[in-house]
Amino acid sequence: MTKVTYEIAEHDGGWAYRVEGAWSETFPTHDAARKAAERAAREQTIPGEDTGISYPDREGRWHEEIAPGHDRPDPQVKG
């Protein structure tokens, strides 16, 4: 199972969470950012249908694959 970490940190004059280098929107308080991260983490554990996804890697190359709906990550929130 893939581990996913939501990190709470100061960002853009407020607080946000970061997942694998991508920032969420900015929240006015640490508590608000943490609650949003916890909600997003919970939503990631909900199984769904298999679906096709496209995404760029760090070098800008695009990849396409099928994401199984039952293969959910193990999210955690830090900070």
C-alpha positions as CSV (number, residue, x, y, z in Angstrom):
1,M,0.0,0.0,0.0
2,T,1.3,3.4,-1.0
3,K,1.9,5.9,1.9
4,V,0.9,9.5,1.3
5,T,1.8,12.2,3.8
6,Y,0.0,15.5,4.1
7,E,2.4,18.1,5.7
8,I,0.9,21.2,7.3
9,A,3.2,24.3,7.0
10,E,3.1,28.0,6.7
11,H,2.6,29.1,3.1
12,D,1.7,32.3,1.2
13,G,0.9,34.3,4.3
14,G,-1.2,31.6,5.9
15,W,-1.2,27.8,6.4
16,A,-1.6,25.0,3.8
17,Y,-0.9,21.3,3.4
18,R,1.6,19.9,0.9
19,V,1.4,16.4,-0.7
20,E,4.4,15.3,-2.8
21,G,5.5,18.9,-3.4
22,A,2.0,20.2,-4.4
23,W,0.4,22.9,-2.1
24,S,-3.2,23.2,-1.3
25,E,-5.0,26.5,-1.1
26,T,-4.0,28.7,1.8
27,F,-6.0,28.7,5.0
28,P,-6.0,31.4,7.7
29,T,-5.0,29.1,10.6
30,H,-3.0,26.0,11.2
31,D,-6.2,24.3,12.5
32,A,-8.1,25.0,9.3
33,A,-5.3,23.7,7.1
34,R,-5.1,20.5,9.3
35,K,-8.8,19.9,9.1
36,A,-8.7,20.3,5.3
37,A,-5.8,17.9,5.1
38,E,-7.6,15.3,7.3
39,R,-10.7,15.6,5.1
40,A,-8.6,15.1,1.9
41,A,-6.8,12.1,3.5
42,R,-10.1,10.5,4.5
43,E,-11.5,11.0,0.9
44,Q,-8.4,9.2,-0.5
45,T,-9.3,6.0,1.4
46,I,-12.8,5.7,-0.2
47,P,-12.7,3.0,-2.9
48,G,-14.1,3.8,-6.3
49,E,-14.2,2.5,-9.9
50,D,-11.1,1.8,-12.0
51,T,-10.3,4.9,-14.1
52,G,-7.8,6.1,-16.6
53,I,-5.4,8.8,-15.4
54,S,-2.9,11.1,-17.1
55,Y,-0.1,12.9,-15.2
56,P,3.2,14.6,-15.8
57,D,6.4,13.5,-14.0
58,R,9.0,15.9,-12.6
59,E,10.7,16.1,-16.0
60,G,7.4,17.1,-17.7
61,R,6.8,13.8,-19.5
62,W,3.2,12.7,-19.5
63,H,2.1,9.2,-18.5
64,E,-1.2,7.4,-18.8
65,E,-2.3,4.4,-16.8
66,I,-5.3,2.7,-15.2
67,A,-5.8,3.4,-11.5
68,P,-7.6,0.5,-9.8
69,G,-10.5,1.8,-7.6
70,H,-9.7,-0.6,-4.8
71,D,-6.0,0.3,-4.6
72,R,-6.2,3.1,-2.1
73,P,-3.2,4.8,-0.3
74,D,-2.5,4.9,3.4
75,P,-2.6,8.6,4.1
76,Q,-1.3,10.4,7.2
77,V,-1.3,14.0,8.3
78,K,1.8,15.6,9.9
79,G,2.2,19.0,11.5
